[in-house]
């Protein structure tokens, strides 16, 4: 089954956070002060005055694979309680299967005959089926092992040790609560392109549920950072670089471009300097959320091709000015 997230409740709002900050002067609210809440919340967060955000609370119930549960606990920034196979037998046998595994075959160099019955691979011939059957076998072994261990070791020891048959994809239910300061940190760590897919999906769904309430509209907006775009293409397209830079800047994006235009520079640039400039531009790609390729008349030079390949390896979004 898929991981599931339910918003159990919310305490506080943008107004509560603003009033916490205004305690140092006056908490009395007027219509004029209410109009200033948006600006105040943005100012507080941008200047690192984060304590007032601890007065807002979000509370979730999460059904998640154990691997993602560990990601919630690591660098612990939330209050969390969860089901424990140490204290009870996990009878539901819930488990998670990665959706992006669909149709990926087991390679021919893996000896499926070792896991076959009458010539039919009992684990399956694609990895999603293999994980499904492997997990279901593990669940059966878990229950039988617990049953057989109990008369010898006692119920407590049987439960806590039989759970070793449960895999990382087994699902448990967790009660998770954040204050808005710690929620921002969680989203920064777990809704990042560097985080594992499953915990990213959980973090994004949590964000969506909180956003839909509207109670922390200004708080969530204060956390947003402008997208960083790196322009790539031949420096002979100077006009296109400048026009695109202007367009994307007016859209509120941070634009990283070439330092200067080689084709418009009268002084000669050594080959060594060109190599250094190419490396420098790749560092800009490292910093960017996406790259924008200026491919006028379909032209993409060798340097630009190298930058596209580099961005692809990093998983960056790639947009072409004139179509792909």
Secondary structure, 3 states (H helix, E strand, C coil): CCCEEEEEEEECCHHHHHHHHHCCCCCCCCHHHHHCHHHHHHHHHHCCCCHHHHHCEEEEEEEEEHHHHHHHHCCCCCEEEECCCCCCCCCCCCECCCHHHCCCECCCCCCHHHHEECCEECCCCEHHHHHHHHHHHHHHHHHHHHHHHHHHHCHHHHHHHHHHHCCCCEEEEEEEEEEHHHHHHHHHHHCCCCCCHHHHHHHHHHHHHHHHHCCCHHHHHHHCCCCEEEEEECCCCHHHHHHHHHHHHHCCCEEECCCCCHHHCCCCCCHHHHHHHHHHHHHHHHHCCEEEEECHHHCCCHHHHHHHHHHHHCCCEEEECCCC
